Amino acid sequence: MRFLSSRKDRVDIEKPEKPKDPPLRKIYIATPPPTTEIHDSQGRLTQHFPPNWIRTSKYNFFTFLPKNLWEQFRRAANLFFLLLVILQSIPDYQSIDPVVAALPLIIIVSLTAIKDGFEDWKRHKSDQEVNNLRVKRLH
């Protein structure tokens, strides 16, 4: 686009370049792909494909406790009761025994963790069933 000023000088304004599209994927139906497109001259894979499995579960064995506690204490009610338990553990603010103050929070968090763990275990089982299904492969 060009603009002319009063001095008759030309000023060129360039348009920003459009972002480039990612490379297209080739899909071969009823024929195997050529080996030159998948392997290099030494037989190593040149293209990496995404895994063909699903995972809908949130947790695994090692991440259950930290992730579950994070999810639960993001809720305002649980955070409020945690703050009350912390305040009850300070002697100047203590009106009842801190264990008694923590008991309702411990019960609620524990029951919710058990429920979340059971639901996630069912998701793992469902994912395993779907991932182990026999499929018809097109060649």
MIDOLO-214951 format. One record per residue: residue in three letters; x, y, z of N, C-alpha, C in turn. Coordinates in nm, 4 decimals, decimal comma, padded with zeros to 6 digits. Example, Ala and Ser with C-alpha at 12.3 -4.5 7.8 and 13.67 -1.06 7.14 Angstrom:
BEGIN
NODE     r       n_px       n_py       n_pz      ca_px      ca_py      ca_pz       c_px       c_py       c_pz
NODE   ALA    01,3190   -00,5690    00,7800    01,2300   -00,4500    00,7800    01,3200   -00,3300    00,7800
NODE   SER    01,2850   -00,2250    00,7080    01,3670   -00,1060    00,7140    01,2900    00,0030    00,7870
END
This chain:
BEGIN
NODE     r       n_px       n_py       n_pz      ca_px      ca_py      ca_pz       c_px       c_py       c_pz
NODE   MET    00,0857   -00,1163    00,0000    00,0000    00,0000    00,0000    00,0909    00,1232    00,0000
NODE   ARG    00,0612    00,2197   -00,0823    00,1472    00,3373   -00,0915    00,0674    00,4627   -00,0591
NODE   PHE    00,1338    00,5509    00,0148    00,0734    00,6790    00,0480    00,1624    00,7899   -00,0085
NODE   LEU    00,0997    00,8955   -00,0549    00,1756    01,0094   -00,1047    00,1639    01,1237   -00,0048
NODE   SER    00,2757    01,1820    00,0256    00,2724    01,2959    00,1171    00,2625    01,4250    00,0363
NODE   SER    00,2522    01,5375    00,1051    00,2398    01,6650    00,0351    00,3687    01,7018   -00,0386
NODE   ARG    00,4824    01,6466    00,0001    00,6084    01,6765   -00,0678    00,6293    01,5840   -00,1861
NODE   LYS    00,5335    01,5022   -00,2143    00,5380    01,4094   -00,3256    00,6436    01,3005   -00,3058
NODE   ASP    00,6753    01,2751   -00,1797    00,7628    01,1621   -00,1491    00,6738    01,0397   -00,1295
NODE   ARG    00,7259    00,9288   -00,1688    00,6474    00,8072   -00,1508    00,6944    00,7339   -00,0260
NODE   VAL    00,5989    00,6860    00,0461    00,6277    00,6051    00,1638    00,5621    00,4699    00,1420
NODE   ASP    00,6413    00,3650    00,1466    00,5875    00,2301    00,1295    00,5634    00,1685    00,2667
NODE   ILE    00,4441    00,1167    00,2849    00,4094    00,0456    00,4079    00,3818   -00,0980    00,3684
NODE   GLU    00,4579   -00,1882    00,4285    00,4411   -00,3294    00,3948    00,3393   -00,3941    00,4872
NODE   LYS    00,2636   -00,4843    00,4312    00,1682   -00,5604    00,5100    00,2430   -00,6694    00,5854
NODE   PRO    00,1985   -00,6996    00,7073    00,2662   -00,8085    00,7802    00,2421   -00,9421    00,7090
NODE   GLU    00,3420   -01,0281    00,7171    00,3309   -01,1574    00,6508    00,2335   -01,2475    00,7244
NODE   LYS    00,1632   -01,3248    00,6478    00,0688   -01,4198    00,7024    00,1464   -01,5383    00,7601
NODE   PRO    00,1067   -01,5909    00,8784    00,1804   -01,7052    00,9325    00,1681   -01,8262    00,8400
NODE   LYS    00,2747   -01,9043    00,8335    00,2769   -02,0197    00,7444    00,1964   -02,1346    00,8061
NODE   ASP    00,1283   -02,2078    00,7205    00,0523   -02,3233    00,7641    00,1477   -02,4373    00,7965
NODE   PRO    00,1111   -02,5225    00,8935    00,1967   -02,6379    00,9212    00,1950   -02,7338    00,8026
NODE   PRO    00,2977   -02,8159    00,7914    00,3008   -02,9085    00,6767    00,1832   -03,0057    00,6837
NODE   LEU    00,1338   -03,0400    00,5665    00,0195   -03,1297    00,5589    00,0631   -03,2729    00,5849
NODE   ARG   -00,0303   -03,3514    00,6339   -00,0064   -03,4911    00,6609   -00,0566   -03,5752    00,5453
NODE   LYS    00,0193   -03,6733    00,5041   -00,0241   -03,7620    00,3972   -00,0862   -03,8864    00,4597
NODE   ILE   -00,2029   -03,9227    00,4092   -00,2708   -04,0423    00,4565   -00,2863   -04,1368    00,3384
NODE   TYR   -00,2376   -04,2583    00,3552   -00,2459   -04,3590    00,2499   -00,3586   -04,4550    00,2847
NODE   ILE   -00,4528   -04,4698    00,1943   -00,5661   -04,5595    00,2148   -00,5512   -04,6765    00,1181
NODE   ALA   -00,5602   -04,7952    00,1725   -00,5534   -04,9202    00,0962   -00,4149   -04,9491    00,0390
NODE   THR   -00,3150   -04,8694    00,0706   -00,1773   -04,8981    00,0301   -00,0843   -04,8575    00,1439
NODE   PRO    00,0216   -04,9330    00,1664    00,1156   -04,8923    00,2717    00,1960   -04,7711    00,2258
NODE   PRO    00,2395   -04,6875    00,3176    00,3200   -04,5718    00,2775    00,4565   -04,6176    00,2268
NODE   PRO    00,5146   -04,5435    00,1361    00,6490   -04,5783    00,0883    00,7489   -04,5754    00,2039
NODE   THR    00,8402   -04,6696    00,2053    00,9359   -04,6765    00,3161    01,0286   -04,5562    00,3178
NODE   THR    01,0465   -04,4894    00,2044    01,1341   -04,3719    00,2016    01,0734   -04,2552    00,2787
NODE   GLU    00,9425   -04,2555    00,2971    00,8790   -04,1469    00,3713    00,8793   -04,1723    00,5211
NODE   ILE    00,8966   -04,2959    00,5623    00,8926   -04,3292    00,7041    01,0329   -04,3508    00,7601
NODE   HIS    01,1210   -04,4133    00,6825    01,2557   -04,4467    00,7290    01,3602   -04,3732    00,6476
NODE   ASP    01,4717   -04,3387    00,7140    01,5823   -04,2790    00,6399    01,6710   -04,3896    00,5836
NODE   SER    01,7847   -04,3548    00,5290    01,8708   -04,4534    00,4641    01,9294   -04,5546    00,5629
NODE   GLN    01,9335   -04,5212    00,6907    01,9877   -04,6119    00,7924    01,8777   -04,6899    00,8647
NODE   GLY    01,7533   -04,6748    00,8212    01,6435   -04,7510    00,8789    01,5782   -04,6886    01,0016
NODE   ARG    01,6195   -04,5688    01,0379    01,5592   -04,5008    01,1534    01,4325   -04,4297    01,1092
NODE   LEU    01,3381   -04,4190    01,2035    01,2127   -04,3501    01,1723    01,2377   -04,2017    01,1512
NODE   THR    01,1811   -04,1474    01,0457    01,1915   -04,0037    01,0215    01,0631   -03,9318    01,0609
NODE   GLN    00,9534   -04,0050    01,0678    00,8262   -03,9460    01,1091    00,7842   -04,0106    01,2400
NODE   HIS    00,7369   -03,9285    01,3298    00,6882   -03,9799    01,4569    00,5379   -03,9586    01,4616
NODE   PHE    00,4686   -04,0631    01,4981    00,3239   -04,0593    01,4994    00,2744   -04,0560    01,6434
NODE   PRO    00,1603   -03,9928    01,6674    00,1066   -03,9902    01,8035    00,0627   -04,1307    01,8460
NODE   PRO    00,0629   -04,1565    01,9762    00,0210   -04,2897    02,0209   -00,1275   -04,3111    01,9930
NODE   ASN   -00,1632   -04,4325    01,9743   -00,3015   -04,4661    01,9421   -00,3724   -04,5201    02,0658
NODE   TRP   -00,3689   -04,4459    02,1739   -00,4390   -04,4845    02,2949   -00,4984   -04,3600    02,3582
NODE   ILE   -00,5971   -04,3820    02,4437   -00,6616   -04,2692    02,5113   -00,6341   -04,2776    02,6602
NODE   ARG   -00,6397   -04,1631    02,7249   -00,6273   -04,1577    02,8705   -00,7175   -04,0459    02,9193
NODE   THR   -00,8213   -04,0828    02,9908   -00,9145   -03,9831    03,0431   -00,8987   -03,9650    03,1931
NODE   SER   -00,8139   -04,0441    03,2547   -00,7964   -04,0333    03,3996   -00,7117   -03,9118    03,4340
NODE   LYS   -00,7324   -03,8598    03,5536   -00,6596   -03,7415    03,5982   -00,5311   -03,7761    03,6706
NODE   TYR   -00,5319   -03,8866    03,7434   -00,4235   -03,9171    03,8357   -00,3532   -04,0463    03,7984
NODE   ASN   -00,2310   -04,0623    03,8492   -00,1659   -04,1924    03,8531   -00,1254   -04,2163    03,9983
NODE   PHE   -00,0553   -04,3254    04,0237   -00,0239   -04,3621    04,1612    00,0559   -04,2529    04,2339
NODE   PHE    00,1499   -04,1917    04,1649    00,2386   -04,0943    04,2287    00,1787   -03,9539    04,2373
NODE   THR    00,0876   -03,9205    04,1484    00,0346   -03,7837    04,1470   -00,1002   -03,7701    04,2156
NODE   PHE   -00,1563   -03,8811    04,2652   -00,2903   -03,8724    04,3216   -00,2961   -03,7763    04,4401
NODE   LEU   -00,2117   -03,7975    04,5399   -00,2194   -03,7163    04,6620   -00,1935   -03,5674    04,6358
NODE   PRO   -00,0835   -03,5282    04,5691   -00,0643   -03,3839    04,5489   -00,1698   -03,3195    04,4602
NODE   LYS   -00,2062   -03,3868    04,3512   -00,3064   -03,3268    04,2625   -00,4429   -03,3186    04,3292
NODE   ASN   -00,4794   -03,4225    04,4033   -00,6099   -03,4230    04,4679   -00,6171   -03,3159    04,5763
NODE   LEU   -00,5121   -03,3040    04,6560   -00,5121   -03,1986    04,7583   -00,5168   -03,0602    04,6949
NODE   TRP   -00,4446   -03,0414    04,5850   -00,4481   -02,9129    04,5145   -00,5899   -02,8823    04,4658
NODE   GLU   -00,6544   -02,9823    04,4047   -00,7909   -02,9620    04,3549   -00,8864   -02,9293    04,4691
NODE   GLN   -00,8704   -02,9963    04,5818   -00,9635   -02,9743    04,6915   -00,9419   -02,8394    04,7596
NODE   PHE   -00,8183   -02,7987    04,7765   -00,7946   -02,6717    04,8464   -00,8021   -02,5516    04,7535
NODE   ARG   -00,8334   -02,5742    04,6263   -00,8675   -02,4624    04,5389   -01,0098   -02,4162    04,5651
NODE   ARG   -01,0891   -02,5007    04,6258   -01,2269   -02,4638    04,6594   -01,2251   -02,3690    04,7787
NODE   ALA   -01,3082   -02,2683    04,7723   -01,3087   -02,1638    04,8756   -01,3460   -02,2193    05,0125
NODE   ALA   -01,4432   -02,3088    05,0200   -01,4870   -02,3620    05,1492   -01,3747   -02,4399    05,2173
NODE   ASN   -01,3063   -02,5257    05,1436   -01,1977   -02,6030    05,2033   -01,0822   -02,5132    05,2451
NODE   LEU   -01,0539   -02,4129    05,1661   -00,9476   -02,3185    05,2003   -00,9836   -02,2394    05,3258
NODE   PHE   -01,1108   -02,2009    05,3394   -01,1571   -02,1293    05,4579   -01,1393   -02,2154    05,5827
NODE   PHE   -01,1803   -02,3422    05,5767   -01,1672   -02,4295    05,6929   -01,0210   -02,4594    05,7246
NODE   LEU   -00,9357   -02,4665    05,6233   -00,7928   -02,4839    05,6473   -00,7357   -02,3625    05,7200
NODE   LEU   -00,7782   -02,2448    05,6797   -00,7347   -02,1228    05,7476   -00,7802   -02,1223    05,8931
NODE   LEU   -00,9027   -02,1675    05,9183   -00,9508   -02,1758    06,0566   -00,8682   -02,2746    06,1384
NODE   VAL   -00,8314   -02,3866    06,0808   -00,7493   -02,4859    06,1515   -00,6121   -02,4269    06,1824
NODE   ILE   -00,5551   -02,3548    06,0868   -00,4241   -02,2923    06,1096   -00,4344   -02,1890    06,2218
NODE   LEU   -00,5401   -02,1091    06,2209   -00,5578   -02,0099    06,3273   -00,5805   -02,0765    06,4632
NODE   GLN   -00,6513   -02,1873    06,4658   -00,6760   -02,2582    06,5918   -00,5482   -02,3206    06,6469
NODE   SER   -00,4486   -02,3418    06,5635   -00,3239   -02,3993    06,6129   -00,2319   -02,2938    06,6749
NODE   ILE   -00,2645   -02,1659    06,6575   -00,1874   -02,0576    06,7202   -00,2465   -02,0340    06,8599
NODE   PRO   -00,1646   -02,0429    06,9664   -00,2186   -02,0346    07,1036   -00,2978   -01,9071    07,1332
NODE   ASP   -00,2602   -01,7937    07,0774   -00,3329   -01,6692    07,1062   -00,4737   -01,6697    07,0482
NODE   TYR   -00,4971   -01,7428    06,9422   -00,6285   -01,7462    06,8772   -00,7060   -01,8745    06,9063
NODE   GLN   -00,6523   -01,9576    06,9896   -00,7100   -02,0887    07,0136   -00,8321   -02,0794    07,1051
NODE   SER   -00,9464   -02,1266    07,0557   -01,0659   -02,1321    07,1395   -01,1035   -02,2769    07,1698
NODE   ILE   -01,0659   -02,3676    07,0825   -01,0871   -02,5103    07,1060   -00,9601   -02,5849    07,0659
NODE   ASP   -00,9573   -02,7116    07,0945   -00,8414   -02,7935    07,0595   -00,8247   -02,7962    06,9072
NODE   PRO   -00,7044   -02,7762    06,8552   -00,6831   -02,7756    06,7095   -00,7246   -02,9060    06,6415
NODE   VAL   -00,7139   -03,0178    06,7106   -00,7547   -03,1463    06,6524   -00,9047   -03,1470    06,6277
NODE   VAL   -00,9801   -03,0925    06,7225   -01,1256   -03,0845    06,7062   -01,1611   -02,9907    06,5918
NODE   ALA   -01,0853   -02,8838    06,5758   -01,1104   -02,7906    06,4662   -01,0758   -02,8545    06,3312
NODE   ALA   -00,9747   -02,9401    06,3292   -00,9310   -03,0021    06,2037   -01,0157   -03,1223    06,1653
NODE   LEU   -01,0857   -03,1815    06,2589   -01,1604   -03,3048    06,2330   -01,2614   -03,2925    06,1185
NODE   PRO   -01,3474   -03,1897    06,1135   -01,4411   -03,1802    06,0006   -01,3695   -03,1674    05,8658
NODE   LEU   -01,2625   -03,0897    05,8617   -01,1871   -03,0732    05,7371   -01,1232   -03,2051    05,6946
NODE   ILE   -01,0658   -03,2778    05,7900   -01,0022   -03,4061    05,7582   -01,1053   -03,5046    05,7043
NODE   ILE   -01,2226   -03,5086    05,7650   -01,3278   -03,6013    05,7209   -01,3733   -03,5666    05,5797
NODE   ILE   -01,4013   -03,4393    05,5545   -01,4500   -03,3978    05,4221   -01,3446   -03,4223    05,3146
NODE   VAL   -01,2207   -03,3841    05,3415   -01,1131   -03,4022    05,2434   -01,0888   -03,5509    05,2176
NODE   SER   -01,0919   -03,6318    05,3224   -01,0701   -03,7760    05,3062   -01,1813   -03,8405    05,2251
NODE   LEU   -01,3062   -03,8088    05,2566   -01,4176   -03,8673    05,1822   -01,4150   -03,8242    05,0351
NODE   THR   -01,3836   -03,6994    05,0114   -01,3750   -03,6511    04,8730   -01,2598   -03,7187    04,7993
NODE   ALA   -01,1471   -03,7387    04,8673   -01,0336   -03,8069    04,8042   -01,0691   -03,9515    04,7707
NODE   ILE   -01,1393   -04,0182    04,8596   -01,1813   -04,1571    04,8322   -01,2746   -04,1609    04,7120
NODE   LYS   -01,3693   -04,0678    04,7076   -01,4630   -04,0623    04,5939   -01,3881   -04,0334    04,4638
NODE   ASP   -01,2975   -03,9353    04,4646   -01,2207   -03,9021    04,3442   -01,1309   -04,0177    04,3010
NODE   GLY   -01,0706   -04,0860    04,3988   -00,9855   -04,2001    04,3669   -01,0651   -04,3131    04,3033
NODE   PHE   -01,1834   -04,3402    04,3560   -01,2674   -04,4462    04,2998   -01,3119   -04,4111    04,1582
NODE   GLU   -01,3530   -04,2871    04,1375   -01,3940   -04,2445    04,0030   -01,2779   -04,2533    03,9045
NODE   ASP   -01,1590   -04,2145    03,9482   -01,0435   -04,2199    03,8596   -01,0031   -04,3643    03,8310
NODE   TRP   -01,0160   -04,4517    03,9288   -00,9885   -04,5937    03,9071   -01,0836   -04,6501    03,8017
NODE   LYS   -01,2121   -04,6089    03,8079   -01,3076   -04,6538    03,7063   -01,2689   -04,5993    03,5685
NODE   ARG   -01,2188   -04,4762    03,5627   -01,1725   -04,4210    03,4352   -01,0540   -04,5009    03,3807
NODE   HIS   -00,9603   -04,5380    03,4688   -00,8464   -04,6207    03,4263   -00,8955   -04,7513    03,3666
NODE   LYS   -00,9907   -04,8154    03,4333   -01,0446   -04,9428    03,3836   -01,1127   -04,9236    03,2480
NODE   SER   -01,1915   -04,8173    03,2347   -01,2600   -04,7897    03,1090   -01,1591   -04,7614    02,9967
NODE   ASP   -01,0562   -04,6834    03,0267   -00,9515   -04,6556    02,9283   -00,8821   -04,7840    02,8853
NODE   GLN   -00,8556   -04,8709    02,9814   -00,7884   -04,9970    02,9513   -00,8750   -05,0839    02,8598
NODE   GLU   -01,0059   -05,0872    02,8853   -01,0959   -05,1647    02,7995   -01,0956   -05,1096    02,6566
NODE   VAL   -01,1055   -04,9786    02,6435   -01,1089   -04,9173    02,5102   -00,9750   -04,9366    02,4386
NODE   ASN   -00,8650   -04,9213    02,5106   -00,7331   -04,9344    02,4480   -00,7015   -05,0783    02,4074
NODE   ASN   -00,7675   -05,1753    02,4703   -00,7419   -05,3155    02,4375   -00,8434   -05,3738    02,3399
NODE   LEU   -00,9338   -05,2922    02,2876   -01,0301   -05,3420    02,1896   -00,9592   -05,3817    02,0607
NODE   ARG   -01,0102   -05,4841    01,9989   -00,9579   -05,5239    01,8680   -01,0199   -05,4311    01,7639
NODE   VAL   -00,9377   -05,3896    01,6708   -00,9844   -05,2973    01,5682   -00,9566   -05,3555    01,4309
NODE   LYS   -01,0286   -05,3045    01,3332   -01,0057   -05,3453    01,1955   -00,9118   -05,2427    01,1333
NODE   ARG   -00,8012   -05,2902    01,0840   -00,6994   -05,2024    01,0275   -00,7149   -05,1960    00,8769
NODE   LEU   -00,7112   -05,0750    00,8228   -00,7190   -05,0574    00,6782   -00,5798   -05,0650    00,6184
NODE   HIS   -00,5679   -05,1405    00,5103   -00,4389   -05,1482    00,4375   -00,4601   -05,1125    00,2938
END
